[in-house]
Amino acid sequence: MYRIRIVLNAVGLLLLSLTGEAVATCALEPVPDYMATGPVSVVAPLDSRIFSVPPDLPVGAQISKMYINMSNNPTGWHIKCTSGNTLYLMYLYDTLPGTLVPGFSDVYKTDLDGIGVRYLTNYASEPSFPFWHIEGVCMEQYIPASMQFKMGLQFIKTANVTQAGIITATKLPSIRIAAGQSGQLVYIAKLSVSGNFEVNTPTCNIAPLSANMSVQMGEHNKKVFKGVGTDSPWKNASIQLISCQRFYGNMPTGDSSTSINGVTTTNPLTLNSVSLTLTPRNGMIDATKGIMKIDEETGKATGVGIQLSTTESTTGIINLNEKLTTSIPNSASTTLTLPLYARYVQTESSVNAGTANGRLEYTVTYQ
């Protein structure tokens, strides 16, 4: 965040340092292979897919990033200044329709509440706009036609609650690339985007039977338990989610699409995910083995606990210290099943008969 402030201050100091010196004039001067007489203009179509921003995606997370590459220009640029000073290549906002999002130094508001936008440069650590790069100290600057101007258009979640809908390209910033000396910049490229960027905010409801579920563990003779680790059959305690909206996915890392000279190609999106946090009300006997304590009540059984798994075998034993996270398919299905199974397991050298009830709370989150 502070990078931008330092850069802007540096530009301000540079401008002050020129006071009292002969101010140079810089302009395009066509020469062979560098015949440009003005800026090149590129319009990059936005990724037209729908991006999903579930409610638990953290604030500050990337929703998508589109790389925009301007290359293979018809000719190069020759910039000549009347005196020798520091030459720059600068990435600047041309139009800035939005205002800064509170709490962010370089992210701007869009049409949708809770979603912001910024441009990134292709230099190390991808500093955001505005940004300048020192090219040298001289009177002339040659920028070849093969020069690649690569930048990223990034959409960011900026609030806990986000609005679904469409962001129109006309409401997004356009940018300019300039070269030359401080106070005498020559614009060499202009970039804007077209189309729309669409977002939905999907979630599911918990099925009534899963919201307050009672799993019948059955009665078992204590002779079933022949030593620590012996167990009873698994019982289905799976959680059903209903009325799910479609989860299209998003792009929390990497780039979702690339536009080269106005031609956009897309990359597969990362599937959204659902996480399940299990909290035994009576505590745990062995969290890493998924074993929870039974209720403290008169006449309770001893020497046993309840073990949890995502399968009807030990291959799915749950670590109760961790969330259970699984990908959500990008499909039209409106239901999801979070598999969960429970059984009794012997935890002590001897078992005494009695009631063996357990209580378990769970929390479902979406990213």
N, C-alpha and C positions, 0 to 999 in steps of 0.2 A: 504493500500500500504506500509506503513512504518513498518508493522509487520514483513515483511520478512527481512528488513534491521536490525531491532533490534535483531531478532533471529540469523542471521548470525554473527553479532557482538558479541553476547553472546557466540556463539560457539568459535569464535576467542579468546575471553578473557579466555574461559575455557581452550583452548589449551595452552595459554600462562601461565596460572596458574599452569599447570602441569610441567612446566620446572623446573628441579632440583629435581623432585620426581622420584621415581622408576616407569618406564613406564610399565604398566601391559600388559600382553598378554592374549587375549581372544580367545576362540575357542569353537566349538561345542563338547560336551562330552555326548554321548548317555547314558541315564539311563532309567530304566523302565518307560514307558508311555511318555518318551521324547527321542525318538530314532532317531530323524532326524539327518542326516549326511550332509545335504546341503539344499539349498533353494527349496521351492515348486514353480512351474511355472504355471501360469494360462494365457490363452488367451481368452479374452472376445470379442465376435462378436459385432461390432457396430450396432446401430439402423439403419436398412436398408431403412427406410421410407425417403421420401423427406420432407425437412423442408423449409418453406417459410420465406424469409426475405424481406418484402416490403420496399420501399425506405424511409419511414418515421419512421421505427423502430429506436429508439434513439441509438446513439453510447453508448456502455457499456451494452446494453441489452443482457440478456441471450437468446440464440437461442434454446439450448437444454442442458440437464444435465443428464448424464447416471451414475447411481450408480453402482459401481462394488464392489461386496462382495466376499471375499475369506474366506471360513469357512469350518468346518468339514474336516480339514486336516488329512492325514493318521496317523500322530503322532505329538507329541509336540517337542519343541526345548529346550535343556538345554545348556546354555552358561556359561562357567566357565572362570573366569579371575584369574590371578596370584596374584592380590592384590585388596583390596577393594577401589573402587572409585565410582563416580556417573555412574549409568547405564541408558542408553537411549533406546528409540524406535524411529527410525528415518525413515521418508518418503522422499525418494530422487529420483531425475530424474536419470535414467540409461542412456538413450540416449536422446539427445535434438536436433533434426534435425533443428528446426527453430531458429530464433532470436527473441528477445523481440520486441513487438509492441511499437513504440514510444508513450509515454504518459501513458503506463501501466508498472507496476513493476513486474507483474507475469503472463502476457498473452503473448503467443508466436505466431509467424506468422504460417500460414498454406499455403496449395497450392492455396487458394483463397484469393485475395485481399479483405481486409475489414472484414475478419473473423479470429479470433484468438482462441487459445485453452489454457486451464490450468487444472491442477489437484487440487482438494480440498480434505482435510482430513475430517474425520467425528467427529472431536472434536468441542467444542463449537465455534460458529461463523464460522465454516468451514474454517480455515486458509489454504492458498494455499501452495503447495510444493515450496521449501523444508521446512520441519517442523520436529522438534524433541520434544519428550515428556520425561520428567524425570520419570524413573521407581523406583528409589530408590538409596541407597548407600550401595553396598555390593560387594561380589565377584562372586555371582551366579545369574543367571536370568533364570526363568522357564516360558516358553510360551506354554500354553496348546494347544492341537490339536483343541479344541473348540473355540480358539481365533478367533474373526472376524476382519478381516482387511477390512474396508469399506472406499471407497473413491469415489469422484465424478469427472467425466470427463465432462468438461463444454466448450461449444462453445459460443463465445462472438462476438457481432458485434463491430468492432473496427474502422470503418470509415463511413463517410456519404454515400459513394458509395461502394456497395459490389458486388462482382463477383459471378455469378452463376456457378455451376459446381460440381465437385466431389473432395472430400478430401480423399486420400488413407491412409489406416491405417499405411502403411509402412513409411509414412512421419510424423506420430504423435509420441510424446514422449513415451517411455516405462519407467517403474518405478521399483525401488527396495525398499524393506523394510529391514532395518538393525537393529540390536540390539547389545548391548555391551557398552564398554567404549569409550570415545573420543580417536580417533587415533587407536582404535582396534575394529572396527565394524565387525560384522559377518552378512552376508546377509542371510536372512531367506525366502524371497519371491521375486519373479519377476513377473511383470504384463505387458502384452502387449495387443494390440487390433488387430482385423482382420476385413477385409471387407472395406466398403466405407461409407462416410458420404456425402449425396447429398443435395444441396441447390439450390432453385430457387429464383428469385427476381421479383415476380409478380406485375403487375399494370394494369390499364385499361385506355382507352381513353374516353374522353367526346364526346358523339354523337354530330354531327354538329348542330342539332336543339336545343340541350341543351346548347351548347357553347354560343349562342347569342339568348336567348329565349325571345319571346314576349307573355305574357299571357293576353288574352282578358278578362278583368274583367266585361265588359258589362255596359249598361246604367241602372240606377236605379232611380226611383222617390224618392225624398227626404222624401216622406211620409212613405217609407219603414222603415225609422229610427225613432222609436217612443220613444227613450230615450237612455241614455248611456248604451252601451253594446249590443244594437240591431244591426242586421247585415244583410248582403246580402248572397246569396248562395256561397258555396265554388267553387273555380275554380282550376283545376289541373295544377300544376306547377312542376311536378315531373322531376327529373334529370335522364337522361339515360346515363349509362356507357356501352361502347362496347369494343370489342377486348380484353376482360379480359383474362389474363393467369390464370392458376389454382392456387388457394390459398389453400395450403395443411395444413396450421397451423404451430405453433411452440410451444415452452414451455418456456414462459417468467418467470414463477415461478414453483417451484416444480421440479419433475424429470420426464423425458419423458420415461425412460426405466431403468430396473434393470437387472444386470447380476450377477448370483450367481454361482460361480465355473465354469464359461464359458457358462452358459445357460442364454440367454437374453430374457426377457419378456418386452412388451411395455405397456405404459399407453396412454390413449387418448390424442391427442394434443389439445392445446387451439386454437380455430378458430381465424384466422386473422380478423381484423376489418377495417372498412372504417369510416372515420369521415368527417362530413360536417360542415364547419364554414360559417355562414351567416352574411353578413355585409351590412346593409341598407346604401345606399349612402347619404341619407338625415337625418340620425339619427333615434332615436327611441322615441316613446311616452311612452311606457311601455315595457321594455325589457322582464320582467318576464312573461308577457302575450303575448309576440310575436307580439307586435303592433309597426309598423314602420311608420315614417312620409311619407307623399306624397310630390311630387315635389313642390318647391317654384316657381310658375309661375303665370303670369297674368291670371286672371279668374279662379283660382283654387277653388275647393270646400273647405269648412271649416267645422270643427266639426267631421271629420272622419279620420281614419287611415286605414292601411292595416294590417290585422292579418294573421299570418302564423301558420300552423299546419302540422303534419305528417299524419293526418287522416282527413276525412271530418266531423270532430266533435271536440268538445273541449277537448276530451280525449288525443289528440295529440298536444295540444298547445305547441309551442316551446319557450324555454327560450333563448333569443338572446344573453345572456351573456355566454352561454355554447355551446360546440361542440355537434353535434348530432352524436353519435357513434353506429354502429350496426355491428353485426358479419357477416362475409362473409362465406357462405356455402362452404364446400369442395366438389365441384361438377365440372362437365365438362362444365357447362354453361359459355358462353363467354359474357354474359350481366348481368348488375346489374341495378336495379331501386332504386333510393333514393326518397321515397315518400315526396311530398311537395304540400301543398294546400294553397290558399290565398283567402281572402274575405275582404270586407269593414266592418268596425265596427265603430259605433258611439262612439266618445270619449269626446264630450262636450254636454252641455245641449241643444244646437240647431245646426242644420245642414243647411248650405247654399249650393245651387247647384253650380256646376262648374266642371272643369276637376280634376281628381284624379289619376294622374299617380304616379308610384313609381319605384324606381330603387334599385336593390339588387345584390350584388356581392357574389359569393360563392367560397370556396376553398375546394378541396377534398384531403384528405390524407389517407394513408394506413399504417397499422401496423400489 
